[in-house]
Amino acid sequence: MNLLLAEVAQAAQRLADAGVPSPRFDAEELAAYVHGVKRGELHTVADGEFDARYWEAVARREAREPLQHITGRAFFRYLELQVGPGVFVPRPETESVVGWAIDAVRAMDVAEPRIVDLCTGSGAIALALAQEVPRSRVHAVELSEQALDWARKNTAGSKVDLRHGNALTAFRDLDGQVDLVISNPPYIPLGEWEYVAPEARDHDPELALFSGEDGLDTIRGIERTAHRLLRPGGVVVIEHADSQGGQVPWIFKEDAGWADAADHPDLNNRPRFTTARKATP
């Protein structure tokens, strides 16, 4: 074992003791970042090339600063995104939400499907859809100016139509023309602040986390926005907490113009997102 791998083993133990959920992965990822190599290449770093700044990065992670804030990057599906203070760090569970949306759009008999991403944050969802559904026309909106700055960096040079605005009132020019609306909105109840992981509670923007007493205020607003934007037969896909499984489909009621509202599981078989179809008159 070379020096770097020995230090990584010590770092992983320190991170585990600090309660970091994935200590070995994070220790390796920080080592790769500091030394400018891939995680699978750590063994190639000569002992004389060990960079003591590694322990500065480990100390930051030990204090529960998000890994992605330290490295300045987040990986989402096939994307590498720039992230940092002021923007929600995309989570792996959202990848399955996007995967369902991609399959749904591909199954539509639409040459150039129009997609709207509400509460885009870093732009992860919008960019993934634009990349994986090449003929799609993707629009995204973000309210926070700080988050919007990150989204602009990430979407620069892409075909994503990125706008600054409120998800509940945005895209009046697209009313009735959209094939799919997707969102990872804030959905944590205000009373659960103390139970949120430090990485999110202390570093993700509150605007991206909390939404009313039951966490569903923004989702209720998005239901109305999605119905306004979608064409008949269009689909909405919205992420929620696993504890909200069974609640969100009831927001998309038949008497409000929806059909086929249902929950879907994530990779851990927990209810993670709701889909519904705008009913055809």
C-alpha positions as CSV (number, residue, x, y, z in Angstrom):
1,M,0.0,0.0,0.0
2,N,1.3,3.4,-1.0
3,L,1.2,6.5,1.4
4,L,-1.9,8.0,-0.2
5,L,-3.9,4.8,0.2
6,A,-2.8,4.5,3.8
7,E,-3.9,8.1,4.4
8,V,-7.3,7.4,2.7
9,A,-7.9,4.5,5.1
10,Q,-7.3,6.8,8.0
11,A,-9.5,9.5,6.5
12,A,-12.3,7.0,5.9
13,Q,-12.2,6.1,9.6
14,R,-12.3,9.8,10.6
15,L,-15.3,10.4,8.3
16,A,-17.1,7.4,9.6
17,D,-16.6,8.6,13.2
18,A,-18.1,11.9,12.2
19,G,-21.2,10.2,10.9
20,V,-20.6,10.8,7.2
21,P,-22.9,8.4,5.3
22,S,-20.3,7.2,2.7
23,P,-16.9,7.6,4.4
24,R,-14.8,5.4,2.1
25,F,-16.2,6.8,-1.1
26,D,-15.8,10.4,0.1
27,A,-12.3,9.8,1.4
28,E,-11.3,8.4,-2.0
29,E,-13.1,11.1,-3.9
30,L,-11.4,13.9,-2.0
31,A,-8.0,12.2,-2.5
32,A,-8.7,11.9,-6.3
33,Y,-9.7,15.6,-6.4
34,V,-6.7,16.9,-4.5
35,H,-4.2,14.8,-6.5
36,G,-5.8,15.3,-9.9
37,V,-6.4,11.6,-10.6
38,K,-9.4,9.3,-10.9
39,R,-10.5,7.2,-7.9
40,G,-9.2,4.1,-9.5
41,E,-5.8,5.7,-10.0
42,L,-5.0,6.5,-6.4
43,H,-2.5,3.7,-6.2
44,T,-0.5,5.4,-9.0
45,V,0.3,8.5,-6.9
46,A,3.9,8.3,-5.7
47,D,4.6,8.7,-2.0
48,G,6.6,11.9,-2.7
49,E,3.6,13.4,-4.5
50,F,1.3,13.2,-1.5
51,D,-0.4,16.6,-1.0
52,A,-1.0,17.6,2.6
53,R,-4.0,19.7,1.5
54,Y,-5.8,16.4,1.4
55,W,-6.2,16.6,5.2
56,E,-7.7,20.1,4.9
57,A,-10.3,18.7,2.6
58,V,-11.0,15.8,4.9
59,A,-11.4,18.2,7.8
60,R,-14.0,20.1,5.9
61,R,-15.9,16.9,5.1
62,E,-15.6,15.8,8.7
63,A,-17.4,19.0,9.6
64,R,-20.2,17.8,7.3
65,E,-19.6,20.3,4.5
66,P,-21.0,18.6,1.4
67,L,-18.4,16.7,-0.6
68,Q,-19.7,18.5,-3.8
69,H,-19.0,21.9,-2.3
70,I,-15.4,20.9,-1.5
71,T,-14.7,19.5,-5.0
72,G,-17.0,22.0,-6.8
73,R,-18.6,19.2,-8.8
74,A,-21.6,16.9,-8.7
75,F,-22.2,13.9,-11.0
76,F,-25.8,13.3,-12.2
77,R,-26.5,10.5,-14.7
78,Y,-24.0,11.3,-17.6
79,L,-23.3,14.8,-16.5
80,E,-20.6,16.6,-14.4
81,L,-22.1,19.8,-12.9
82,Q,-20.6,22.8,-11.2
83,V,-22.1,23.3,-7.7
84,G,-21.4,25.2,-4.6
85,P,-23.0,27.4,-1.9
86,G,-26.4,28.7,-2.9
87,V,-27.6,25.8,-5.0
88,F,-29.2,22.5,-4.1
89,V,-26.8,19.6,-4.7
90,P,-28.5,17.0,-7.0
91,R,-29.1,13.6,-5.4
92,P,-28.8,10.1,-6.8
93,E,-32.5,9.3,-6.1
94,T,-33.5,12.0,-8.6
95,E,-31.8,10.1,-11.4
96,S,-34.6,7.5,-11.3
97,V,-37.1,10.3,-11.6
98,V,-35.4,11.6,-14.7
99,G,-35.1,8.0,-16.1
100,W,-38.8,7.5,-15.9
101,A,-39.4,10.9,-17.6
102,I,-37.0,10.1,-20.4
103,D,-38.8,6.8,-21.1
104,A,-42.2,8.6,-21.0
105,V,-41.0,11.2,-23.5
106,R,-39.4,8.7,-25.8
107,A,-42.7,6.7,-25.8
108,M,-44.7,9.8,-27.0
109,D,-45.5,10.1,-30.7
110,V,-44.0,13.6,-30.8
111,A,-41.1,14.6,-33.1
112,E,-39.8,17.4,-30.9
113,P,-41.2,17.0,-27.4
114,R,-41.4,20.2,-25.3
115,I,-40.3,19.7,-21.7
116,V,-40.5,22.1,-18.7
117,D,-38.3,21.7,-15.6
118,L,-39.7,23.7,-12.7
119,C,-37.4,24.6,-9.8
120,T,-34.3,23.7,-11.8
121,G,-31.6,24.5,-9.3
122,S,-28.3,23.5,-10.8
123,G,-30.0,22.6,-14.1
124,A,-29.3,18.9,-13.6
125,I,-32.7,17.6,-14.6
126,A,-33.1,20.0,-17.6
127,L,-29.6,19.2,-18.9
128,A,-30.1,15.4,-18.5
129,L,-33.3,15.5,-20.5
130,A,-31.8,17.8,-23.2
131,Q,-28.8,15.4,-23.5
132,E,-30.7,12.1,-23.5
133,V,-33.7,13.2,-25.6
134,P,-31.7,15.0,-28.3
135,R,-34.7,16.4,-30.3
136,S,-36.5,17.7,-27.2
137,R,-37.0,21.4,-26.5
138,V,-36.2,21.9,-22.8
139,H,-37.2,25.0,-20.8
140,A,-36.2,25.5,-17.1
141,V,-37.0,28.1,-14.5
142,E,-35.3,29.0,-11.1
143,L,-36.4,31.6,-8.6
144,S,-33.1,32.0,-6.6
145,E,-30.6,34.3,-8.2
146,Q,-27.7,32.4,-6.6
147,A,-28.9,29.0,-7.9
148,L,-29.6,30.6,-11.2
149,D,-25.9,31.6,-11.5
150,W,-24.9,28.0,-11.1
151,A,-27.6,26.9,-13.6
152,R,-26.3,29.4,-16.1
153,K,-22.7,28.0,-15.8
154,N,-24.0,24.5,-16.3
155,T,-26.3,25.2,-19.2
156,A,-23.9,27.5,-21.1
157,G,-23.7,26.2,-24.6
158,S,-26.6,23.9,-24.3
159,K,-30.1,24.2,-25.9
160,V,-31.8,24.7,-22.5
161,D,-34.0,27.7,-22.4
162,L,-33.2,28.9,-18.8
163,R,-35.3,31.6,-17.2
164,H,-35.4,33.5,-13.9
165,G,-38.8,33.4,-12.3
166,N,-41.3,31.7,-10.1
167,A,-42.2,28.2,-11.0
168,L,-45.8,28.8,-10.1
169,T,-46.3,31.6,-12.6
170,A,-43.6,30.9,-15.3
171,F,-43.9,30.1,-19.0
172,R,-47.3,31.7,-19.7
173,D,-46.1,31.7,-23.4
174,L,-46.2,27.9,-23.3
175,D,-49.6,27.3,-21.9
176,G,-51.2,24.1,-23.3
177,Q,-48.1,23.3,-25.4
178,V,-46.0,21.2,-23.1
179,D,-45.6,17.4,-23.4
180,L,-43.9,16.8,-20.0
181,V,-43.5,18.9,-16.8
182,I,-40.9,17.7,-14.3
183,S,-39.9,19.0,-11.0
184,N,-37.8,18.3,-7.9
185,P,-39.4,20.9,-5.7
186,P,-38.9,21.7,-2.0
187,Y,-40.9,19.2,0.0
188,I,-39.6,19.0,3.6
189,P,-42.1,20.0,6.3
190,L,-41.0,23.1,8.3
191,G,-41.3,21.1,11.5
192,E,-38.7,18.6,10.4
193,W,-35.8,21.0,10.2
194,E,-33.8,19.4,13.0
195,Y,-34.0,15.9,11.4
196,V,-32.5,17.0,8.1
197,A,-28.9,15.9,7.5
198,P,-26.3,18.6,8.3
199,E,-25.1,18.6,4.7
200,A,-28.5,19.7,3.5
201,R,-29.7,21.7,6.5
202,D,-26.6,23.8,6.9
203,H,-25.5,24.1,3.2
204,D,-28.4,23.7,0.8
205,P,-30.6,26.8,0.4
206,E,-33.8,26.7,2.5
207,L,-35.8,27.7,-0.6
208,A,-34.9,24.3,-2.1
209,L,-35.8,22.3,1.0
210,F,-38.8,23.5,3.0
211,S,-42.4,24.0,1.8
212,G,-45.1,24.7,4.5
213,E,-46.3,22.7,7.5
214,D,-46.7,19.4,5.6
215,G,-44.1,20.0,2.9
216,L,-46.6,20.0,0.1
217,D,-47.3,23.7,-0.5
218,T,-45.1,24.0,-3.6
219,I,-46.3,20.7,-5.0
220,R,-49.9,22.0,-4.7
221,G,-48.9,25.0,-6.7
222,I,-47.0,23.0,-9.3
223,E,-50.1,20.9,-9.8
224,R,-51.9,24.0,-11.0
225,T,-49.0,25.2,-13.1
226,A,-48.5,21.8,-14.7
227,H,-52.2,21.6,-15.7
228,R,-51.9,25.1,-17.3
229,L,-48.8,24.2,-19.2
230,L,-49.5,20.6,-20.4
231,R,-51.4,19.7,-23.6
232,P,-54.2,17.1,-23.2
233,G,-52.4,13.8,-22.7
234,G,-49.2,15.5,-21.4
235,V,-47.5,14.1,-18.3
236,V,-46.3,15.6,-15.0
237,V,-43.5,14.0,-13.0
238,I,-42.8,15.3,-9.5
239,E,-40.4,14.1,-6.8
240,H,-41.4,13.9,-3.2
241,A,-40.2,12.5,0.1
242,D,-40.7,8.7,0.6
243,S,-42.7,9.6,3.7
244,Q,-45.2,11.5,1.4
245,G,-46.0,8.4,-0.6
246,G,-49.7,8.1,-1.0
247,Q,-50.3,11.8,-0.3
248,V,-49.1,13.4,-3.5
249,P,-51.2,11.4,-6.0
250,W,-54.3,12.7,-4.2
251,I,-53.2,16.3,-5.2
252,F,-53.7,15.3,-8.8
253,K,-57.4,14.6,-8.7
254,E,-59.7,13.5,-11.5
255,D,-62.1,16.3,-10.8
256,A,-59.2,18.7,-11.3
257,G,-58.5,17.3,-14.8
258,W,-56.0,14.6,-14.1
259,A,-55.9,10.9,-14.9
260,D,-53.7,7.9,-13.9
261,A,-52.1,9.6,-10.9
262,A,-49.7,7.1,-9.2
263,D,-46.6,6.8,-7.1
264,H,-43.4,5.1,-8.2
265,P,-40.5,3.6,-6.2
266,D,-36.9,4.6,-6.2
267,L,-34.0,2.1,-6.3
268,N,-34.6,1.2,-2.7
269,N,-38.3,0.5,-3.4
270,R,-39.5,3.5,-1.4
271,P,-42.2,5.8,-2.9
272,R,-40.1,8.6,-4.5
273,F,-42.1,10.4,-7.2
274,T,-45.7,10.8,-8.5
275,T,-46.8,10.9,-12.1
276,A,-50.1,12.0,-13.6
277,R,-51.6,12.6,-17.1
278,K,-53.6,15.6,-18.1
279,A,-57.0,14.2,-19.0
280,T,-58.3,14.6,-22.5
281,P,-61.5,16.5,-22.7
